[in-house]
Amino acid sequence: GNSVTQMEGPVTLSEEAFLTINCTYTATGYPSLFWYVQYPGEGLQLLLKATKADDKGSNKGFEATYRKETTSFHLEKGSVQVSDSAVYFCALYAGGTSYGKLTFGQGTILTVHP
Amino acid sequence: NAGVTQTPKFRVLKTGQSMTLLCAQDMNHEYMYWYRQDPGMGLRLIHYSVGEGTTAKGEVPDGYNVSRLKKQNFLLGLESAAPSQTSVYFCASTYSGGRTLNEQFFGPGTRLTVL
C-alpha cells in the first residue's frame, strides 16, 4: 500500500536558521505530493505541492522537489521565522480510483525561537 | 465563503454517551472526509463520501458512523463513546479526484474528550 514517512521530531531551531524536514514515500504509479501546515489551534492548510517528477513546489519561502529516483519530497526553507512554528505534514495522492484520498505522514513539530 | 466549518469546537463526553459532529462546506465539493488526529499518528481517515447519499469506510472506521444526506453536509456519529475516541477530529473536502488533485480544504477541528 501507499505510505509516507517523515523525519522524527520535534525540530527546534533559532530564527534565521536553515530548515530541512525529510519526507519519503512508497506508492505505485505516479503520485502527487503535498506539504500541509497546521498552525496552533487551527486546521491544516496546503503549503505547496508537486504533481510530477522533478517538479518543485514553493510558497512562503518554503520549497520541495519531487524526486522520483529517491522517492522523496523534502521540505526546505533558507531562513525560518518564529511565525513558522507549526506542525508540518507530508502527504501523497495516488490518483486513479483513490477518490481524492490523501495518505499522510505522522507530522513534524517545528519550534522556532527568537 | 466560509469554507469548511465544524460544529462543535470542543466537547467532553462520558463513556457510553453518543454525539454527532457536523461538517459543512460551501464550495460545492463532491468529496468529503473525516479524519482523526492523534499525537505521533498523523491524520487517519475514518470515513469518506464521494457524493450526496454515498459513504465509504476509511482506515479506522470502527465505532463511527457517517451520513451525507445533503451535498454540503457530512455528519460523523459516535453511538457509544469510548476513551480511545479522545482525539481531534477534522473534516475536509475537495473537488472530484482524478489523475491529479488540487488540494483538500480542512475545517478548524473538533477537540473531543471521552472520560
Interface residues (C-beta under 8 A of the other chain):
Chain A: V4 S32 F34 Y36 G41 E42 G43 L44 Q45 L46 K49 T51 F89 Y93 G95 G96 S98 Y99 G100 K101 L102 F104 G105 Q106 G107
Chain B: V4 Y31 Y33 G40 M41 G42 L43 R44 L45 Y48 V50 A56 G58 F90 A92 T94 Y95 S96 G97 G98 R99 T100 L101 E103 Q104 F106 G107 P108 G109
